[in-house]
Amino acid sequence: MEVVELRSDTFTTPTPEMRRAMADAEVGDDLWGEDPTAIALEGHCAALFGKEAGLFVPSGTMGNEASLKVLTRPGDGVIVESTAHLVLYERGGPGVISGVVLRMVDAPDGSMDPASVDRLIGSANEHTPRPALVWIENTHNARGGRVVALEDVRAVSRLARAAGMRIFMDGARIFNASVATETPVADYAAEVDALSFCFSKGLGAPVGSMVVGSSAFIEELRGVRQMLGGGMRQVGVLCAAARVAIDTGVERLVEDHANARRLADGFADALPGSVDPALVETNMVFVDVGNRNVEAVVEAMAAEGVRVASVGPSVFRAVTHRDVSAADVERAISAFVRTVRAQ
Ligand SMILES: Cc1ncc(COP(=O)(O)O)c(C=O)c1O
């Protein structure tokens, strides 16, 4: 049975074009600064985001953790949304690697309210962690792939800059935000000191992320990447796939977003109230099955070859990506219809 894989956009497998580019990649020792494919990709991404430099890193998590280390000192306070990847899914890295204190703000739609950020900054004194960094995740994964709109980024960025703080964007899915709002990625990048994004999610590459920022920041980041064991050698084989991902994967994200909206409509018809299609802005659909057993729903759908992931006591998520077609979406909706009828 063909599987419809909706657990995450990280499940994409490299396209034939990516595999060919990997086989043909010109390579060198990147730790000696001699991998031409890595150098070209870093330069290309820096220019695309309007920053001075870029650094290829093995994962989004390493990009985040290494950046956090460069941008803070132990004991500093980092203002961040309470369900950000940095808070929930990086194995306590901010405490262990950077020794920072996370000052959390709840934002059900992923966009931190400027007044709450301002309150945290304003309440700082000689007893509190030094407010050093504001962290924005865009799109926001755990809040359903919601976009943090440019004006919301600007409002928070203005406050942070006025307070002499730095601003970082975990833009693992920034291209989804960019395509959904028709906003160039450089406009988002202009509001922050540095930004990380992933090739290995909706863009479809097998491995890799990029951090962009000033030349001085990237130079320090290179040292921290080495400290964390992320220095790589003939990394051009990975950067070649990443280059294909960024060259061919961005424009087609509109299809993923349309597929996600169709999924949301289908799920909402099958189980009214389970999802609000108006909140589906990018490639994620969060479905609340109410008093049904979510694990049983996930299992029943898996038995039909449709894989979704439970992400809460009554919630599962379905994520569209390059390897999910419009026909797959219809199959997923039919499986959900039968599942809710049977339960
Ligand atoms: C918002 C966000 N940031 C960072 C990451 C980490 O990326 P990686 O899995 O490559 O470490 C993820 C992974 O899903 C994510 O959703």
Ligand as a Chemical Component Dictionary entry (heavy atoms), coordinates in Angstrom:
data_LIG
# 
_chem_comp.id                   LIG 
_chem_comp.type                 NON-POLYMER 
_chem_comp.pdbx_formal_charge   0 
_chem_comp.three_letter_code    LIG 
# 
loop_
_chem_comp_atom.comp_id 
_chem_comp_atom.atom_id 
_chem_comp_atom.alt_atom_id 
_chem_comp_atom.type_symbol 
_chem_comp_atom.charge 
_chem_comp_atom.model_Cartn_x 
_chem_comp_atom.model_Cartn_y 
_chem_comp_atom.model_Cartn_z 
_chem_comp_atom.pdbx_ordinal 
LIG C1 C1 C 0 10.672 25.821 14.073 1  
LIG C2 C2 C 0 11.768 24.811 14.070 2  
LIG N1 N1 N 0 13.008 25.186 14.384 3  
LIG C3 C3 C 0 14.032 24.307 14.389 4  
LIG C4 C4 C 0 13.837 22.997 14.055 5  
LIG C5 C5 C 0 15.000 22.044 14.126 6  
LIG O1 O1 O 0 15.396 21.548 12.918 7  
LIG P1 P1 P 0 16.213 20.154 12.854 8  
LIG O2 O2 O 0 15.210 19.073 12.981 9  
LIG O3 O3 O 0 16.881 20.230 11.507 10 
LIG O4 O4 O 0 17.202 20.165 13.973 11 
LIG C6 C6 C 0 12.560 22.548 13.731 12 
LIG C7 C7 C 0 12.333 21.128 13.399 13 
LIG O5 O5 O 0 11.256 20.689 13.119 14 
LIG C8 C8 C 0 11.491 23.476 13.751 15 
LIG O6 O6 O 0 10.241 23.111 13.477 16 
# 
loop_
_chem_comp_bond.comp_id 
_chem_comp_bond.atom_id_1 
_chem_comp_bond.atom_id_2 
_chem_comp_bond.value_order 
_chem_comp_bond.pdbx_ordinal 
LIG C1 C2 SING 1  
LIG C2 N1 SING 2  
LIG C2 C8 DOUB 3  
LIG N1 C3 DOUB 4  
LIG C3 C4 SING 5  
LIG C4 C5 SING 6  
LIG C4 C6 DOUB 7  
LIG C5 O1 SING 8  
LIG O1 P1 SING 9  
LIG P1 O2 DOUB 10 
LIG P1 O3 SING 11 
LIG P1 O4 SING 12 
LIG C6 C7 SING 13 
LIG C6 C8 SING 14 
LIG C7 O5 DOUB 15 
LIG C8 O6 SING 16 
# 
